[in-house]
Amino acid sequence: MALTSVVALPAVSQAAPADVQVYPVPSIYQASADYTLTTNGLNVPVTRYTGYDIAQFAIGTGQADLALTKINNTDIGSYSISPVKLGLTGIVSGSTLRFTVHQDEYLIVKLDGRPKLVIAIDPAETDRPASSGNGVFNVRSAPYAAQPGSDYSTTAFQTALNDAAAWGSAHGTQGTVYVPPGVYTLGNLYLRSDLSLYLEPGAVLRYTGEREHYDVHWHKDSQQRDVTWFLSTRYSSKNISIQGRGVIDGNGQAALAPDNLGVNLLTPIYTTNFRVDGITFRESSSWAIMPTRSTDMRFTNIKMFNRFDMGENDGIDVMESSNVRVTHAIGIGLDDPFSTKTWNSDVDLFRRVPGAPRPLSDVVFDDLVSWTYCYGVKVGQGVIQAQDGVVFKNVVVHDAAVGIGIHHKYGSAATSNVRFENIDIENLSYSNDNNRTWLALWTGNTLGVGPIRDVTLSNIRIRNAGTTPARINGQPGAPVGNVALRNVVMPGSSASATTLAQVNLTNLSDYDTLTIQP
């Protein structure tokens, strides 16, 4: 995330105010009981969520002046704004905090004892399609006539998706399915080649969990629960995009109540040239986004808002894929927001999927904000097929149990050529597998043992080091090898560490070639 020039209000010199796009919020989302927010004088809805509140909008070029107010009007005693590295400061006046940003950012603000507020500021949309016209298939228009509400619109949506894909293939481009604002109750949707799905701000695709409306795609052994793919690609598809500022909503615990049917919100599988831009994914009851056995994939400006009281609700797990980029994203939830995995065909989520397992390579995560009870950023746990060339860079770990990790728990393949660059670890408030530390590189012995090698950590700023030692633990015959630490700055220090003791890296076994440099 690029550094933002921030000034307290009133500023010595004012930039031109940015255009602000306020997203409409459907009535299914409850208003915050703690905050109101304005940006450049416009009211921005703030919604209550389990564990934190949320506000979302977009800005164009220029300055955005934010005024955040406590609803009961008591004076603000203290505040914090994350990412800390941005240096955002403001002015407190009674119950209102005012501060300024100059570009889109994903922020987490804390006022006194109130729930944290996630302020997700998107870049302005520059490629919004027309709502009608040649090659545009509006789900509200004839012959589809999909209606928001509790009645299912699955057939109307799927017919529009099929018609748009057929038009796109016939014309050598993409047909566009346009979704206006509203909450649409839907069963499974399947995406074919040469298709663009556009969700206008205020559009919500909502999952219910009522089993008669969904296919069972796999069974989660650890939870004894069937799981469905809410949106997925048809096998061997290509040239598909999902864009806009709408929401794909898994409906959380409420959707588990009818039939205990978990949901993956988006599963692009056996596809190529796949794009997602600007979408919000919220309240998944299983891993939210699962790019699987695919190549040439881009996920940009995505927001993943999951709960802290539901397990195995990862954000985006890139699995057995190559040439994948996840750029400018925020991931929040109990389990890992950003990770990579590889498996065997007999592992639960692949038992019903045809085709052979694949290695994973060339996956880059860039410009992230992560908040979780588990790992801020992680490779693993599954490394049954090789993982090579994974990069995490420009990451803020707002809070986690482990800031940076490779957990080679399952499999005997190698994890190699992994880089963690420009990582800022703000808090480590939780514990996972008895780890509460900034670094864990470790190997298990389930389904074989495999090495971890050629790992570089550079420009790591640690503001909270946790309570347990950093660890590097291989297995006999499968060491963690050739690990380089460069420019690691520990809490309370402005200088780079020069010894392992200084970075609290004292839990060591079955490793070789470990170096640290300022």
C-alpha positions in Angstrom: 0.0 0.0 0.0 1.5 3.3 -1.0 2.2 5.8 1.8 -0.5 8.5 2.0 0.2 12.1 2.8 -2.1 13.0 5.6 -2.6 16.3 7.4 -4.7 17.2 10.4 -7.7 19.4 9.8 -7.6 22.3 9.2 -4.8 21.8 6.7 -2.2 24.4 5.7 -3.0 23.8 2.1 -6.1 22.0 0.9 -6.2 19.7 -2.1 -9.3 19.7 -4.3 -12.0 17.5 -2.7 -12.4 14.1 -4.2 -15.6 12.9 -5.7 -17.3 10.5 -3.3 -19.5 7.6 -4.3 -21.7 6.5 -1.5 -22.9 2.9 -1.8 -26.6 2.2 -1.0 -27.0 -0.2 1.8 -29.9 -2.7 1.8 -32.2 -2.8 4.8 -31.1 -6.4 5.6 -27.9 -4.8 7.1 -28.5 -3.2 10.4 -27.2 0.3 11.0 -24.4 0.8 13.5 -25.4 1.7 17.1 -22.0 3.3 17.7 -20.9 5.5 14.7 -22.0 7.9 12.1 -19.6 8.9 9.2 -19.4 11.7 6.7 -16.9 12.1 3.9 -16.6 15.5 2.2 -19.9 16.4 3.8 -21.8 13.3 2.5 -23.4 10.8 4.9 -21.8 7.4 4.5 -23.9 4.5 6.0 -22.2 2.5 8.8 -23.5 -1.0 9.4 -23.3 -3.2 12.4 -21.5 -6.5 12.0 -20.5 -9.4 14.3 -17.2 -8.3 15.7 -16.8 -4.9 14.0 -18.7 -2.3 12.1 -18.3 -1.5 8.4 -18.5 1.6 6.2 -17.8 1.4 2.4 -17.5 4.1 -0.3 -15.3 5.1 -3.2 -13.3 8.2 -3.9 -11.8 9.7 -7.0 -8.7 11.9 -7.3 -8.3 14.5 -4.5 -8.8 14.9 -0.8 -11.4 13.1 1.4 -12.2 14.7 4.8 -13.7 12.1 7.1 -15.7 13.0 10.2 -16.4 10.0 12.5 -18.8 10.6 15.4 -19.9 8.5 18.4 -23.6 8.2 18.3 -24.2 8.9 22.0 -22.1 12.1 21.8 -19.8 11.3 24.6 -16.4 12.8 24.2 -13.7 10.7 22.5 -10.9 9.8 25.0 -8.6 8.0 22.6 -8.4 6.7 19.1 -6.3 4.7 16.7 -6.2 4.4 12.9 -4.7 1.4 11.2 -2.6 0.9 9.1 -0.3 2.7 11.5 2.4 3.0 8.9 0.2 5.6 7.0 0.7 8.0 9.9 -3.0 9.1 9.8 -3.7 11.6 12.5 -6.7 13.8 13.1 -8.4 16.3 15.4 -10.8 15.3 18.2 -13.6 17.6 18.9 -16.0 16.3 21.5 -17.6 13.1 20.1 -16.1 13.6 16.6 -12.8 12.5 15.1 -11.8 14.3 11.8 -9.0 13.1 9.5 -8.0 13.3 5.9 -7.0 10.8 3.3 -5.7 11.5 -0.2 -6.4 8.1 -1.9 -8.3 4.9 -1.5 -7.3 2.9 1.6 -8.7 0.1 3.7 -8.7 1.4 7.3 -9.5 0.1 10.7 -10.4 2.7 13.3 -10.9 2.4 17.0 -12.6 4.9 19.3 -12.4 4.3 23.0 -14.2 1.1 23.9 -16.4 0.9 20.9 -16.2 -1.9 18.3 -13.6 -1.3 15.7 -14.8 0.3 12.5 -13.6 -0.9 9.1 -13.6 1.9 6.6 -13.2 0.4 3.1 -12.4 3.2 0.7 -12.4 1.9 -2.9 -11.0 3.6 -5.9 -13.6 5.2 -8.1 -15.1 2.9 -10.8 -13.8 3.8 -14.2 -15.2 1.0 -16.4 -18.8 0.7 -15.2 -20.8 -0.8 -18.1 -24.1 0.5 -19.5 -27.2 -1.1 -17.9 -28.7 -2.0 -21.3 -27.7 -2.2 -24.9 -26.0 -4.6 -27.3 -24.4 -7.4 -25.4 -25.8 -6.3 -22.0 -28.2 -8.7 -20.3 -30.0 -6.9 -17.4 -31.4 -9.4 -14.9 -34.3 -7.0 -14.1 -35.4 -6.7 -17.8 -37.4 -9.0 -19.9 -37.2 -11.9 -20.5 -35.4 -12.5 -17.1 -37.4 -10.2 -14.8 -35.5 -11.1 -11.7 -36.9 -9.5 -8.6 -35.2 -8.7 -5.3 -36.7 -10.3 -2.3 -37.1 -13.7 -0.6 -38.3 -15.6 -3.7 -35.5 -17.3 -5.6 -34.3 -15.7 -8.8 -31.9 -18.5 -9.7 -33.5 -19.5 -13.1 -33.6 -15.8 -14.2 -30.0 -15.2 -13.3 -28.7 -18.4 -14.8 -30.5 -17.8 -18.0 -29.1 -14.3 -18.3 -25.6 -15.7 -17.5 -25.9 -18.3 -20.2 -27.3 -15.8 -22.8 -24.5 -13.4 -22.1 -21.8 -16.1 -22.4 -23.2 -17.3 -25.7 -23.3 -13.7 -27.0 -19.7 -13.1 -25.9 -18.5 -16.3 -27.5 -20.3 -15.5 -30.7 -18.7 -12.0 -30.9 -15.2 -12.8 -29.6 -15.6 -10.7 -26.4 -17.6 -10.9 -23.2 -21.3 -10.6 -22.8 -22.3 -8.6 -19.7 -24.9 -9.6 -17.1 -25.9 -6.4 -15.3 -27.3 -6.6 -11.8 -29.1 -3.5 -10.4 -29.4 -2.7 -6.7 -31.4 -5.1 -4.6 -31.0 -8.3 -2.5 -31.4 -11.3 -4.8 -32.1 -14.7 -3.2 -30.2 -17.3 -5.3 -29.2 -20.9 -5.6 -26.1 -22.1 -7.3 -24.9 -20.0 -10.3 -22.5 -21.3 -12.9 -20.2 -19.1 -15.0 -19.3 -20.0 -18.6 -16.6 -18.6 -20.9 -16.7 -15.1 -22.3 -18.9 -13.6 -19.5 -18.8 -10.5 -17.4 -21.0 -10.3 -14.3 -21.4 -6.7 -13.1 -22.9 -6.0 -9.6 -24.0 -2.4 -9.2 -23.4 -0.8 -5.8 -26.3 -2.0 -3.6 -26.6 -5.3 -5.4 -26.4 -8.3 -3.1 -26.4 -12.0 -4.2 -27.5 -13.9 -1.1 -27.1 -17.5 -0.1 -29.7 -19.2 2.1 -28.5 -22.7 2.9 -31.9 -24.3 2.0 -30.6 -27.6 0.6 -33.2 -28.1 -2.1 -31.7 -25.0 -4.0 -28.1 -26.1 -4.0 -25.8 -28.8 -5.3 -23.4 -30.5 -2.9 -19.9 -30.1 -4.2 -17.9 -31.6 -1.4 -18.0 -32.7 2.2 -15.9 -31.0 4.9 -14.7 -33.9 7.1 -13.4 -31.7 9.9 -16.9 -30.1 10.4 -19.0 -33.1 9.3 -20.7 -30.7 6.9 -21.6 -30.8 3.2 -20.4 -27.7 1.3 -21.7 -26.0 -1.9 -20.0 -23.6 -4.3 -22.4 -20.6 -4.5 -20.8 -19.2 -7.6 -18.4 -21.3 -9.7 -17.0 -21.7 -13.2 -17.8 -24.5 -15.6 -14.7 -26.7 -16.2 -12.4 -25.6 -19.0 -13.9 -22.1 -19.1 -12.0 -18.9 -20.0 -12.3 -15.1 -20.1 -14.7 -14.5 -17.2 -14.9 -11.5 -14.9 -16.9 -10.4 -11.9 -16.8 -6.7 -11.2 -18.6 -3.8 -9.6 -19.2 -2.7 -6.0 -21.8 -5.2 -5.1 -21.8 -7.9 -2.5 -21.8 -11.7 -2.5 -23.2 -12.7 0.9 -23.0 -16.1 2.5 -25.4 -15.2 5.3 -23.2 -16.8 8.0 -24.7 -18.8 10.8 -28.2 -18.1 9.6 -27.6 -20.0 6.4 -26.3 -23.0 8.4 -29.5 -23.3 10.3 -31.8 -24.9 7.7 -29.6 -27.9 6.7 -26.1 -27.4 8.0 -24.9 -26.8 4.4 -21.7 -24.7 4.3 -20.9 -22.4 1.4 -17.8 -21.4 -0.6 -18.8 -18.0 -2.0 -16.7 -18.2 -5.2 -14.9 -21.2 -6.7 -13.2 -20.4 -10.0 -12.1 -24.0 -11.0 -10.4 -25.2 -14.1 -10.5 -21.8 -15.7 -8.1 -19.3 -17.2 -8.1 -15.5 -17.7 -10.4 -14.9 -14.7 -10.9 -11.5 -13.1 -12.6 -10.1 -10.0 -12.6 -6.4 -9.2 -14.2 -4.4 -6.5 -16.6 -7.1 -5.0 -17.3 -7.5 -1.3 -17.5 -11.0 0.0 -19.1 -11.4 3.4 -20.1 -13.9 6.0 -18.9 -17.2 4.4 -19.4 -20.4 6.5 -16.5 -22.1 4.8 -13.5 -20.8 2.8 -14.9 -17.8 1.0 -12.9 -17.6 -2.3 -11.2 -20.8 -3.7 -9.2 -20.3 -7.0 -8.6 -23.9 -7.9 -6.6 -25.7 -10.6 -6.6 -22.6 -12.7 -4.2 -20.1 -14.3 -4.0 -16.4 -15.2 -6.2 -15.0 -12.4 -6.5 -11.5 -10.9 -8.3 -10.4 -7.8 -8.3 -6.6 -7.2 -10.0 -4.3 -4.7 -11.7 -7.2 -2.9 -13.1 -7.0 0.6 -13.6 -10.2 2.6 -15.6 -9.6 5.8 -16.0 -12.8 7.8 -17.0 -13.3 11.4 -14.8 -14.2 14.4 -17.3 -16.6 15.9 -17.3 -19.1 13.0 -14.4 -21.4 12.2 -12.8 -22.4 8.9 -14.0 -19.2 7.2 -10.7 -18.4 5.3 -10.7 -15.4 3.0 -9.0 -16.4 -0.2 -7.2 -19.8 -0.5 -5.3 -20.1 -3.8 -5.1 -23.8 -4.5 -3.1 -25.7 -7.2 -3.1 -22.6 -9.5 -0.5 -20.5 -11.3 0.0 -16.9 -12.4 -2.4 -15.6 -9.7 -2.3 -12.0 -8.4 -4.3 -10.7 -5.4 -3.9 -7.0 -5.2 -5.3 -4.3 -2.9 -7.4 -6.4 -0.6 -8.7 -6.5 3.0 -9.4 -9.9 4.6 -11.0 -10.3 8.1 -12.2 -13.4 9.8 -11.4 -16.1 12.4 -9.3 -18.1 10.0 -6.5 -17.3 7.5 -7.5 -14.4 5.2 -4.7 -15.0 2.7 -3.1 -18.4 2.0 -2.0 -21.0 -0.6 -2.7 -24.8 -0.5 -2.2 -28.0 -2.5 -3.9 -31.3 -2.1 -4.5 -34.8 -3.4 -7.5 -36.0 -5.2 -8.7 -38.1 -2.2 -8.7 -35.1 0.2 -12.3 -34.1 1.1 -12.7 -31.0 -1.1 -11.4 -32.8 -4.2 -13.1 -36.2 -3.9 -15.9 -35.2 -6.3 -13.7 -33.1 -8.6 -12.3 -34.8 -11.8 -8.8 -34.4 -13.0 -5.3 -34.7 -11.4 -3.8 -32.6 -8.6 -1.5 -29.8 -9.8 1.4 -27.9 -8.2 1.1 -24.3 -7.3 3.4 -21.6 -8.7 3.8 -17.9 -9.3 1.3 -16.5 -6.8 1.7 -12.9 -5.6 -0.3 -11.2 -2.9 0.3 -7.4 -2.9 -1.1 -4.5 -0.8 -3.1 -6.3 1.9 -4.7 -5.6 5.2 -5.2 -8.8 7.3 -7.1 -9.2 10.6 -7.6 -12.7 12.0 -7.3 -15.1 14.9 -4.9 -17.2 12.9 -2.1 -16.4 10.4 -1.9 -12.9 8.9 -0.3 -14.4 5.7 0.4 -18.1 5.2 1.6 -20.8 2.9 -0.1 -24.1 3.8 -1.3 -26.1 5.6 -1.6 -28.5 2.7 1.6 -29.0 0.7 0.8 -32.4 -0.9 1.8 -31.0 -4.3 4.7 -28.6 -4.7 4.4 -24.9 -4.0 6.9 -22.7 -5.7 7.2 -18.9 -6.1 4.8 -17.5 -3.6 5.2 -13.8 -2.7 3.5 -11.7 0.0 4.4 -8.0 -0.1 3.2 -4.7 1.2 1.1 -6.3 3.9 -0.3 -4.9 7.1 -1.2 -7.5 9.7 -3.6 -5.5 11.8 -4.0 -8.4 14.3 -3.3 -12.2 14.3 -2.0 -15.1 16.2 1.0 -15.5 13.8 2.0 -12.7 11.6 4.0 -14.6 9.0 3.8 -18.3 8.4 4.5 -21.4 6.5 2.8 -24.4 8.0 3.8 -27.5 6.0 1.4 -29.7 7.9 0.2 -32.1 5.2 2.2 -33.8 2.5 5.7 -34.6 1.3 6.2 -32.0 -1.5 8.5 -29.1 -1.2 7.6 -25.5 -0.4 10.3 -23.3 -2.1 11.1 -19.8 -3.2 8.8 -18.0 -0.9 9.2 -14.2 -0.2 7.7 -12.0 2.5 8.5 -8.4 1.7 7.5 -5.1 3.4 5.4 -6.7 6.1 4.1 -4.5 9.0 2.8 -6.5 12.0 0.8 -4.3 14.3 -0.7 -6.6 16.9 -0.6 -10.3 17.9 -3.5 -10.7 20.3 -4.5 -14.3 19.7 -3.1 -17.8 20.0 -3.2 -20.6 17.4 -1.6 -24.1 18.0 0.0 -22.5 21.0 1.7 -19.9 18.8 1.5 -16.2 19.4 4.5 -15.0 17.5 5.5 -12.9 14.5 7.0 -15.9 12.6 6.3 -19.6 12.3 8.0 -21.8 9.7 7.3 -25.4 10.6 6.7 -28.8 9.2 4.3 -31.5 10.3 4.4 -35.2 9.6 0.8 -35.9 8.3 0.7 -37.6 4.9 4.5 -37.6 4.8 7.0 -34.9 5.5 8.4 -32.3 3.0 11.0 -29.6 3.1 10.7 -25.8 3.2 13.5 -24.1 1.4 14.6 -20.8 0.0 12.6 -18.4 2.1 13.4 -14.7 2.3 11.9 -12.2 4.8 12.9 -8.6 4.1 11.8 -5.2 5.5 9.7 -6.6 8.3 8.4 -4.1 10.9 7.2 -5.7 14.1 5.3 -3.5 16.4 4.1 -6.4 18.6 6.2 -9.6 18.8 3.6 -11.7 20.6 4.3 -13.9 23.7 5.9 -17.1 22.3 9.3 -17.3 20.5 9.5 -17.2 16.7 10.0 -20.6 15.4 11.7 -22.6 12.6 11.1 -26.3 12.9 11.6 -28.9 10.2 11.5 -32.6 10.4 14.3 -35.2 10.2 15.0 -35.6 6.5 12.9 -32.5 5.6 14.6 -29.5 7.0 13.7 -25.8 6.8 16.6 -24.6 4.7 18.2 -21.4 3.3 16.1 -18.9 5.2 17.3 -15.3 5.0 16.1 -12.4 7.3 16.9 -8.9 6.1 16.0 -5.6 7.8 13.8 -6.9 10.6 12.9 -4.2 13.1 11.5 -5.3 16.5 9.2 -3.4 18.8 10.7 -0.3 20.4 13.7 -0.3 18.1 14.5 1.8 15.0 17.4 -0.3 14.0 17.5 -3.6 12.1 18.2 -6.7 14.2 21.5 -8.4 13.7 21.1 -11.6 15.8 18.5 -14.3 16.1 18.1 -13.5 19.8 17.1 -9.9 18.9 14.2 -11.2 16.8 13.2 -13.7 19.4 13.9 -16.6 17.0 14.9 -19.2 19.5 12.6 -22.2 18.8 14.8 -23.9 16.3 15.1 -27.5 15.1 15.9 -29.4 11.9 17.0 -26.4 9.9 20.1 -25.3 8.0 21.5 -22.1 6.5 19.7 -19.5 8.5 21.1 -15.9 8.1 20.1 -12.5 9.4 21.3 -9.2 8.1 20.5 -5.6 8.9 
